Amino acid sequence: VGGALGGLIGMYCYRHKTKHTSFTVGFPILAALDLLFFFVIS
């Protein structure tokens, strides 16, 4: 749980794949779904 959020933070801290639109749009959506799933389950 929370892996997508950590990946998002790491992506921006190390500027890894930040110029690719699919990553800059897809990762925040994935992080939001991850958090939503966490709150629905708990």
C-alpha positions as CSV (number, residue, x, y, z in Angstrom):
1,V,0.0,0.0,0.0
2,G,1.4,3.4,-0.9
3,G,3.8,2.2,-3.5
4,A,2.4,4.4,-6.2
5,L,2.8,7.5,-4.0
6,G,6.4,6.6,-3.3
7,G,7.1,6.1,-7.0
8,L,5.5,9.5,-7.7
9,I,7.7,11.2,-5.2
10,G,10.8,9.4,-6.4
11,M,10.0,10.3,-10.0
12,Y,10.0,14.0,-9.2
13,C,12.9,13.9,-6.8
14,Y,15.2,12.2,-9.3
15,R,13.5,13.7,-12.4
16,H,13.0,10.2,-13.8
17,K,10.7,10.1,-16.8
18,T,9.2,13.5,-16.0
19,K,9.1,14.6,-19.6
20,H,6.9,11.6,-20.7
21,T,3.3,12.6,-20.7
22,S,2.1,9.0,-20.0
23,F,4.1,8.9,-16.8
24,T,3.3,12.5,-15.5
25,V,-0.4,11.8,-16.1
26,G,-0.6,8.1,-15.3
27,F,1.3,8.0,-12.1
28,P,-0.8,10.6,-10.2
29,I,-3.9,8.7,-11.4
30,L,-2.4,5.5,-10.1
31,A,-1.5,7.1,-6.8
32,A,-5.0,8.4,-6.4
33,L,-6.5,5.0,-7.2
34,D,-4.1,3.4,-4.7
35,L,-5.2,5.8,-1.9
36,L,-8.9,5.3,-2.8
37,F,-8.4,1.5,-2.7
38,F,-6.7,1.8,0.6
39,F,-9.5,3.8,2.2
40,V,-12.3,1.6,0.7
41,I,-10.6,-1.6,2.1
42,S,-9.9,-0.2,5.6
